[in-house]
Structure formats: structure tokens, C-alpha cells
Amino acid sequence: MLPNGAAQARESVAMPVVRLAELPPEAVKTHGLILSGGPFAYDKDGSVFGNRERLLPREKRGFYREYTVETPGARNRGARRIICGGKRPAAPEACYYTADHYASFRRIVE
């Protein structure tokens, strides 16, 4: 049995990655807002993401927070999100992008 940290490292290696510069401009903007602490357009931004889909590495509840990525032409929040995890929201340990409302994720790398 692997120690918890080793299991998490293995899970994050298997996660597909995307470079920040390859994301839509709205996602780059949202990522910048996350790092600067906001302000965010939606009340739900910064709320706890439960990882119910279990597609992200397992962490204690409250580790992950979700943020809306604007979708041009959408009348609501749309399906695009950035999920970041860490002890301090403005200094996340890892961020993930989903364009399909949590059906898949890619880890954001600089």
C-alpha cells in the first residue's frame, strides 16, 4: 500500500495537462483573478468544490474551490470552470480546467 502522498502524486501524474497559454482567454483571466484574490463575477466563485466525480486527486473536503470561466454568449454560468486546491485560495497548490462541467479535467501548468 502506498503512503497517501505517493498515491496523490501517482494520480496527478496520470492527469492530462494543459498549458495556461493554451486555455481560452476567459480562463486565463479567471486564473489571474484567482491568484489575485478576485473580484469574481459570480457569488458561487470561490465556493467549496466537493469532487463528487472523484476525477481529481482525493483530498479532504474544503481543499478544492471552484471558479467560473465566462462562456461568450452563455445566459448562465456555462460549463467551463477552474478548480483550484490548496490551503490558501489565492496561492493554490494545483488548478484544473474543465470545459464540460466536471466530466473531465486537465491540470493547468505554466
PEFEN-V878599 format. One line per field, one symbol per residue. ss: DSSP state (H for helix, E for strand, L for the rest). Layout:
ss->???
This chain:
ss->LLLHHHHHHHHHHHLLEEEHHHLLHHHHHHHHHHHHLLLLLLLLLLEELLLLLLLLLLLLLLLEEEEELLLLLLLLLLLLEEEEELLLHHHLLEEEEELLLLLLLEEEEL
